[in-house]
Amino acid sequence: MAGVIRAKQLFLCSSILSSNNNKVLSRLPRRSINVIAGNLNSSETKKKEKEKRKRRKEIEVEKATAEAVVNKEKRRTRSSREYELADGDEVPSSHVPVMLGEVLDIFSSVRLRSFVDCTLGAAGHSSSIIQSHSELKNFVGMDVDPVARKLGHFHIDSLMHPTLKASIVLKNFKYIKSVIADTQPELLDVGVDGILMDLGMSSMQVNNPERGFSVLQEGPLDMRMDPQATLTAEDIVNSWPESELGRVLRDYGEESNWYLLQNRIVKARLNGGLHSTGELVDLIRGTSPASRGGRQGWIKTATRVFQGLRIAVNDELKTLQNSLYSSFDVLAPGGRLAVISFHSLEDRVVKQTFLDILGFQREEINGEGSSVKPERQIEERVEKELKEKEEWIKQTVIASKGVILTKRPITPSEEEERLNRRARSAKLRVIQKL
């Protein structure tokens, strides 16, 4: 009986509470009820709009990425050649010559009686050139790095034969004319049949922490290609005017965060400055926001900073431009100059200097990029003959002085990019003297 009474009491209490709640709701103005409902609807609408905007942004990013890939493919000619290494053990495994097969193709149709390697390094390219051209009589190898020059000299010596005259010189390629005049002056009269520049950093340089090129190894802030040069990266970060330091980071390093880095580096001077690669990397790591890809984010930033400093220390871009003019001057009629670059600044200098050599002028078209306008009529017959003779030639730019055989640069095959990470950013451009 007590249980029945308790159940009735509970039912009565719940009825009273329900009745009171209904009375409270009934007392609320209709406008308040509408506002509550409206807020709920508005919240759901905003959430849906946010999701739509996010999806639209994702689609735009995907579209932009796809367009970038397509445009990149349009701006280059990817090599279809089978990837190959130098024969035997001529080249140490620590340094593999980039685009070796493509370089051999470029000079395969040339009667190569003379050849100049402006960046000899471990002589990977030159060793294969000497082995492929029995007609070669005169060889000049140049390198500003004494360690690389010594190693290259060793490999060239192993390929010497009675009819080959070789000169290995410790000089920057900007001195190509004077080096030829001092070592094999007869080449200035007849001209050189082939010249190669490989602008990439050798593994010997990067892997030696004492040279200061590596982001991941502790060493002095040096970065000199020529150990006899006076200017070092340490001088730049600790002594150069703030505006010049910023220009190096912005223009040579192509670093978007250059202003903040510039200020941090200048501020570090108050505490004694930066004197090692590790100190500079620590500053960069502390400056790079965590949202920029974690470890990979600061490594990429450090790589760009190191690039900018290295270019400034060695005056690389101006030296390259002057050397291209000098190299074309010493070419024989029909001779070819091939250049392998590894970043956009170098490639831009090579592309524009080749056009300038032939007397072309840049002009903007509808604000959508650039084209070239020849000062002389294009010789279609020459272009046709070249394409029929050599399969690798796709598009050319021709003038009376010469022909650019790579209107778009040749890039490594997908296989080479996969097997040799150093080759991923390589671009090969070639010009021939007529």
Disulfide bonds with the S-S distance in Angstrom:
none
